[in-house]
Amino acid sequence: MAFHGSWNRDVPTGAKVVRIRVKNGKPVSYEDFITGFQNEAGSRWGRPVDFAVLRDGSVLVSDDSGNTIFRVTASK
C-alpha cells in the first residue's frame, strides 16, 4: 500500500510504501517496505501514489511529486 503522505500538517507524515501481512484473508499487520521519501524535518523529494508487482517479482512505484516511476528489485 502506498502512503501518499499528509499535506496539511506542520510536519508532514507518511510518504512511504508498506507491506500488509494477511492471515485467513484479513489484514493483521503492516511493515515499512520503502521509506526515505522525506527527511526528519518533513521535507520531501517524493510522494508515492501506487504500485504494481511485475511477473519477475520487481515492484513499480509511481511518484506524483517527481513524475517518476521507480522499479524496485531484489539484490542478488
N, CA, C and O atoms as a GROMACS GRO file, in nm:
protein
  304
    1MET      N    1   0.085  -0.115   0.000
    1MET     CA    2   0.000   0.000   0.000
    1MET      C    3   0.090   0.123   0.000
    1MET      O    4   0.191   0.127   0.070
    2ALA      N    5   0.053   0.222  -0.078
    2ALA     CA    6   0.129   0.347  -0.083
    2ALA      C    7   0.065   0.448   0.011
    2ALA      O    8  -0.055   0.475   0.001
    3PHE      N    9   0.145   0.504   0.101
    3PHE     CA   10   0.100   0.614   0.186
    3PHE      C   11   0.148   0.741   0.119
    3PHE      O   12   0.267   0.770   0.117
    4HIS      N   13   0.055   0.815   0.063
    4HIS     CA   14   0.087   0.936  -0.014
    4HIS      C   15   0.144   1.046   0.075
    4HIS      O   16   0.219   1.131   0.027
    5GLY      N   17   0.110   1.047   0.200
    5GLY     CA   18   0.159   1.146   0.294
    5GLY      C   19   0.062   1.261   0.314
    5GLY      O   20  -0.023   1.288   0.230
    6SER      N   21   0.078   1.327   0.426
    6SER     CA   22  -0.010   1.439   0.459
    6SER      C   23   0.038   1.565   0.386
    6SER      O   24   0.151   1.572   0.339
    7TRP      N   25  -0.050   1.661   0.379
    7TRP     CA   26  -0.013   1.789   0.317
    7TRP      C   27  -0.050   1.907   0.406
    7TRP      O   28  -0.005   2.019   0.381
    8ASN      N   29  -0.130   1.882   0.508
    8ASN     CA   30  -0.181   1.993   0.588
    8ASN      C   31  -0.135   1.987   0.734
    8ASN      O   32  -0.211   2.024   0.824
    9ARG      N   33  -0.015   1.943   0.758
    9ARG     CA   34   0.040   1.937   0.893
    9ARG      C   35   0.167   2.021   0.899
    9ARG      O   36   0.233   2.044   0.797
   10ASP      N   37   0.201   2.066   1.018
   10ASP     CA   38   0.326   2.141   1.033
   10ASP      C   39   0.446   2.056   0.993
   10ASP      O   40   0.536   2.102   0.923
   11VAL      N   41   0.446   1.930   1.038
   11VAL     CA   42   0.549   1.834   0.995
   11VAL      C   43   0.477   1.723   0.921
   11VAL      O   44   0.403   1.645   0.982
   12PRO      N   45   0.497   1.713   0.789
   12PRO     CA   46   0.426   1.611   0.710
   12PRO      C   47   0.455   1.469   0.759
   12PRO      O   48   0.563   1.441   0.811
   13THR      N   49   0.357   1.380   0.743
   13THR     CA   50   0.373   1.239   0.779
   13THR      C   51   0.347   1.152   0.657
   13THR      O   52   0.296   1.199   0.556
   14GLY      N   53   0.382   1.027   0.668
   14GLY     CA   54   0.354   0.932   0.561
   14GLY      C   55   0.463   0.930   0.456
   14GLY      O   56   0.582   0.933   0.488
   15ALA      N   57   0.422   0.924   0.329
   15ALA     CA   58   0.514   0.918   0.216
   15ALA      C   59   0.604   0.794   0.225
   15ALA      O   60   0.725   0.804   0.240
   16LYS      N   61   0.540   0.677   0.216
   16LYS     CA   62   0.614   0.551   0.218
   16LYS      C   63   0.528   0.442   0.155
   16LYS      O   64   0.409   0.463   0.130
   17VAL      N   65   0.587   0.329   0.131
   17VAL     CA   66   0.516   0.211   0.081
   17VAL      C   67   0.529   0.104   0.188
   17VAL      O   68   0.639   0.079   0.238
   18VAL      N   69   0.418   0.040   0.223
   18VAL     CA   70   0.419  -0.062   0.327
   18VAL      C   71   0.375  -0.197   0.270
   18VAL      O   72   0.305  -0.205   0.169
   19ARG      N   73   0.417  -0.301   0.337
   19ARG     CA   74   0.374  -0.438   0.306
   19ARG      C   75   0.270  -0.477   0.409
   19ARG      O   76   0.292  -0.462   0.529
   20ILE      N   77   0.157  -0.527   0.363
   20ILE     CA   78   0.049  -0.568   0.452
   20ILE      C   79   0.053  -0.719   0.470
   20ILE      O   80   0.051  -0.794   0.372
   21ARG      N   81   0.058  -0.764   0.593
   21ARG     CA   82   0.054  -0.907   0.625
   21ARG      C   83  -0.093  -0.949   0.635
   21ARG      O   84  -0.174  -0.884   0.700
   22VAL      N   85  -0.125  -1.060   0.569
   22VAL     CA   86  -0.263  -1.110   0.564
   22VAL      C   87  -0.267  -1.250   0.624
   22VAL      O   88  -0.181  -1.334   0.596
   23LYS      N   89  -0.368  -1.275   0.708
   23LYS     CA   90  -0.388  -1.408   0.767
   23LYS      C   91  -0.536  -1.441   0.753
   23LYS      O   92  -0.622  -1.363   0.794
   24ASN      N   93  -0.563  -1.557   0.697
   24ASN     CA   94  -0.701  -1.601   0.675
   24ASN      C   95  -0.782  -1.497   0.597
   24ASN      O   96  -0.900  -1.474   0.624
   25GLY      N   97  -0.716  -1.434   0.500
   25GLY     CA   98  -0.784  -1.338   0.414
   25GLY      C   99  -0.809  -1.202   0.474
   25GLY      O  100  -0.878  -1.119   0.414
   26LYS      N  101  -0.751  -1.175   0.593
   26LYS     CA  102  -0.772  -1.046   0.658
   26LYS      C  103  -0.638  -0.982   0.693
   26LYS      O  104  -0.545  -1.052   0.733
   27PRO      N  105  -0.627  -0.850   0.679
   27PRO     CA  106  -0.502  -0.784   0.717
   27PRO      C  107  -0.480  -0.792   0.868
   27PRO      O  108  -0.572  -0.767   0.946
   28VAL      N  109  -0.358  -0.826   0.909
   28VAL     CA  110  -0.329  -0.838   1.052
   28VAL      C  111  -0.219  -0.741   1.097
   28VAL      O  112  -0.210  -0.708   1.215
   29SER      N  113  -0.136  -0.696   1.005
   29SER     CA  114  -0.031  -0.601   1.041
   29SER      C  115   0.029  -0.543   0.913
   29SER      O  116   0.001  -0.589   0.802
   30TYR      N  117   0.112  -0.441   0.931
   30TYR     CA  118   0.187  -0.390   0.817
   30TYR      C  119   0.325  -0.348   0.862
   30TYR      O  120   0.349  -0.321   0.980
   31GLU      N  121   0.417  -0.343   0.765
   31GLU     CA  122   0.555  -0.306   0.794
   31GLU      C  123   0.607  -0.219   0.680
   31GLU      O  124   0.563  -0.232   0.566
   32ASP      N  125   0.700  -0.132   0.711
   32ASP     CA  126   0.759  -0.048   0.608
   32ASP      C  127   0.829  -0.133   0.503
   32ASP      O  128   0.899  -0.229   0.536
   33PHE      N  129   0.809  -0.097   0.378
   33PHE     CA  130   0.875  -0.164   0.265
   33PHE      C  131   0.970  -0.068   0.195
   33PHE      O  132   1.085  -0.104   0.168
   34ILE      N  133   0.925   0.053   0.165
   34ILE     CA  134   1.009   0.156   0.104
   34ILE      C  135   0.986   0.286   0.181
   34ILE      O  136   0.873   0.335   0.189
   35THR      N  137   1.092   0.340   0.237
   35THR     CA  138   1.084   0.467   0.310
   35THR      C  139   1.192   0.561   0.258
   35THR      O  140   1.266   0.528   0.165
   36GLY      N  141   1.199   0.677   0.318
   36GLY     CA  142   1.305   0.771   0.281
   36GLY      C  143   1.260   0.879   0.186
   36GLY      O  144   1.343   0.954   0.135
   37PHE      N  145   1.130   0.889   0.160
   37PHE     CA  146   1.080   0.993   0.071
   37PHE      C  147   1.082   1.130   0.137
   37PHE      O  148   1.065   1.232   0.069
   38GLN      N  149   1.102   1.136   0.269
   38GLN     CA  150   1.109   1.264   0.338
   38GLN      C  151   1.210   1.255   0.451
   38GLN      O  152   1.235   1.148   0.507
   39ASN      N  153   1.269   1.371   0.483
   39ASN     CA  154   1.365   1.373   0.593
   39ASN      C  155   1.294   1.401   0.725
   39ASN      O  156   1.172   1.419   0.727
   40GLU      N  157   1.368   1.405   0.834
   40GLU     CA  158   1.309   1.422   0.968
   40GLU      C  159   1.236   1.555   0.983
   40GLU      O  160   1.141   1.564   1.062
   41ALA      N  161   1.278   1.656   0.910
   41ALA     CA  162   1.212   1.788   0.918
   41ALA      C  163   1.083   1.792   0.836
   41ALA      O  164   1.007   1.888   0.846
   42GLY      N  165   1.059   1.688   0.757
   42GLY     CA  166   0.936   1.682   0.679
   42GLY      C  167   0.952   1.720   0.533
   42GLY      O  168   0.856   1.712   0.456
   43SER      N  169   1.071   1.763   0.494
   43SER     CA  170   1.096   1.798   0.354
   43SER      C  171   1.094   1.671   0.269
   43SER      O  172   1.157   1.572   0.306
   44ARG      N  173   1.023   1.674   0.156
   44ARG     CA  174   1.008   1.555   0.071
   44ARG      C  175   1.077   1.568  -0.063
   44ARG      O  176   1.088   1.677  -0.118
   45TRP      N  177   1.122   1.456  -0.113
   45TRP     CA  178   1.171   1.451  -0.251
   45TRP      C  179   1.080   1.363  -0.336
   45TRP      O  180   1.103   1.350  -0.456
   46GLY      N  181   0.978   1.301  -0.276
   46GLY     CA  182   0.885   1.217  -0.350
   46GLY      C  183   0.759   1.189  -0.271
   46GLY      O  184   0.758   1.198  -0.148
   47ARG      N  185   0.652   1.154  -0.343
   47ARG     CA  186   0.525   1.115  -0.281
   47ARG      C  187   0.471   0.994  -0.354
   47ARG      O  188   0.415   1.009  -0.463
   48PRO      N  189   0.487   0.874  -0.298
   48PRO     CA  190   0.438   0.754  -0.366
   48PRO      C  191   0.286   0.755  -0.379
   48PRO      O  192   0.215   0.800  -0.289
   49VAL      N  193   0.238   0.706  -0.492
   49VAL     CA  194   0.095   0.707  -0.520
   49VAL      C  195   0.039   0.566  -0.531
   49VAL      O  196  -0.062   0.534  -0.467
   50ASP      N  197   0.103   0.483  -0.610
   50ASP     CA  198   0.052   0.348  -0.636
   50ASP      C  199   0.169   0.257  -0.668
   50ASP      O  200   0.282   0.303  -0.684
   51PHE      N  201   0.142   0.128  -0.678
   51PHE     CA  202   0.247   0.033  -0.710
   51PHE      C  203   0.190  -0.080  -0.794
   51PHE      O  204   0.068  -0.099  -0.801
   52ALA      N  205   0.279  -0.155  -0.857
   52ALA     CA  206   0.241  -0.275  -0.933
   52ALA      C  207   0.353  -0.376  -0.916
   52ALA      O  208   0.471  -0.341  -0.922
   53VAL      N  209   0.316  -0.501  -0.894
   53VAL     CA  210   0.413  -0.610  -0.884
   53VAL      C  211   0.420  -0.678  -1.019
   53VAL      O  212   0.318  -0.721  -1.072
   54LEU      N  213   0.541  -0.688  -1.074
   54LEU     CA  214   0.559  -0.749  -1.205
   54LEU      C  215   0.585  -0.898  -1.193
   54LEU      O  216   0.612  -0.949  -1.084
   55ARG      N  217   0.577  -0.969  -1.304
   55ARG     CA  218   0.596  -1.115  -1.304
   55ARG      C  219   0.731  -1.158  -1.250
   55ARG      O  220   0.743  -1.265  -1.190
   56ASP      N  221   0.834  -1.074  -1.270
   56ASP     CA  222   0.968  -1.111  -1.223
   56ASP      C  223   0.987  -1.081  -1.073
   56ASP      O  224   1.096  -1.102  -1.020
   57GLY      N  225   0.880  -1.032  -1.006
   57GLY     CA  226   0.887  -1.004  -0.863
   57GLY      C  227   0.928  -0.861  -0.831
   57GLY      O  228   0.922  -0.820  -0.715
   58SER      N  229   0.968  -0.784  -0.931
   58SER     CA  230   1.003  -0.645  -0.906
   58SER      C  231   0.876  -0.564  -0.882
   58SER      O  232   0.766  -0.606  -0.918
   59VAL      N  233   0.893  -0.449  -0.821
   59VAL     CA  234   0.780  -0.362  -0.787
   59VAL      C  235   0.801  -0.225  -0.852
   59VAL      O  236   0.907  -0.165  -0.839
   60LEU      N  237   0.698  -0.177  -0.921
   60LEU     CA  238   0.699  -0.041  -0.975
   60LEU      C  239   0.623   0.048  -0.878
   60LEU      O  240   0.515   0.012  -0.832
   61VAL      N  241   0.680   0.164  -0.847
   61VAL     CA  242   0.616   0.260  -0.757
   61VAL      C  243   0.607   0.394  -0.829
   61VAL      O  244   0.708   0.448  -0.874
   62SER      N  245   0.485   0.447  -0.841
   62SER     CA  246   0.469   0.578  -0.905
   62SER      C  247   0.483   0.688  -0.801
   62SER      O  248   0.444   0.672  -0.685
   63ASP      N  249   0.538   0.800  -0.846
   63ASP     CA  250   0.563   0.916  -0.760
   63ASP      C  251   0.509   1.039  -0.832
   63ASP      O  252   0.563   1.078  -0.936
   64ASP      N  253   0.403   1.102  -0.778
   64ASP     CA  254   0.346   1.216  -0.848
   64ASP      C  255   0.416   1.347  -0.815
   64ASP      O  256   0.385   1.450  -0.875
   65SER      N  257   0.508   1.346  -0.722
   65SER     CA  258   0.584   1.467  -0.691
   65SER      C  259   0.692   1.490  -0.797
   65SER      O  260   0.714   1.603  -0.841
   66GLY      N  261   0.758   1.384  -0.837
   66GLY     CA  262   0.865   1.394  -0.935
   66GLY      C  263   0.828   1.341  -1.072
   66GLY      O  264   0.913   1.332  -1.160
   67ASN      N  265   0.698   1.303  -1.090
   67ASN     CA  266   0.655   1.242  -1.216
   67ASN      C  267   0.749   1.129  -1.256
   67ASN      O  268   0.799   1.125  -1.369
   68THR      N  269   0.771   1.039  -1.163
   68THR     CA  270   0.868   0.932  -1.178
   68THR      C  271   0.805   0.797  -1.146
   68THR      O  272   0.712   0.788  -1.066
   69ILE      N  273   0.859   0.693  -1.208
   69ILE     CA  274   0.823   0.556  -1.170
   69ILE      C  275   0.953   0.486  -1.131
   69ILE      O  276   1.048   0.478  -1.209
   70PHE      N  277   0.957   0.437  -1.008
   70PHE     CA  278   1.073   0.364  -0.957
   70PHE      C  279   1.050   0.216  -0.974
   70PHE      O  280   0.938   0.168  -0.958
   71ARG      N  281   1.156   0.143  -1.005
   71ARG     CA  282   1.148  -0.004  -1.011
   71ARG      C  283   1.237  -0.058  -0.900
   71ARG      O  284   1.356  -0.026  -0.893
   72VAL      N  285   1.179  -0.140  -0.813
   72VAL     CA  286   1.250  -0.199  -0.700
   72VAL      C  287   1.271  -0.347  -0.729
   72VAL      O  288   1.176  -0.419  -0.760
   73THR      N  289   1.396  -0.392  -0.718
   73THR     CA  290   1.429  -0.532  -0.740
   73THR      C  291   1.505  -0.588  -0.621
   73THR      O  292   1.562  -0.512  -0.542
   74ALA      N  293   1.505  -0.718  -0.609
   74ALA     CA  294   1.582  -0.783  -0.503
   74ALA      C  295   1.730  -0.781  -0.539
   74ALA      O  296   1.766  -0.792  -0.656
   75SER      N  297   1.815  -0.767  -0.438
   75SER     CA  298   1.959  -0.774  -0.463
   75SER      C  299   1.997  -0.920  -0.476
   75SER      O  300   1.934  -1.008  -0.417
   76LYS      N  301   2.100  -0.946  -0.552
   76LYS     CA  302   2.143  -1.085  -0.576
   76LYS      C  303   2.274  -1.112  -0.508
   76LYS      O  304   2.326  -1.223  -0.516
   0.00000   0.00000   0.00000
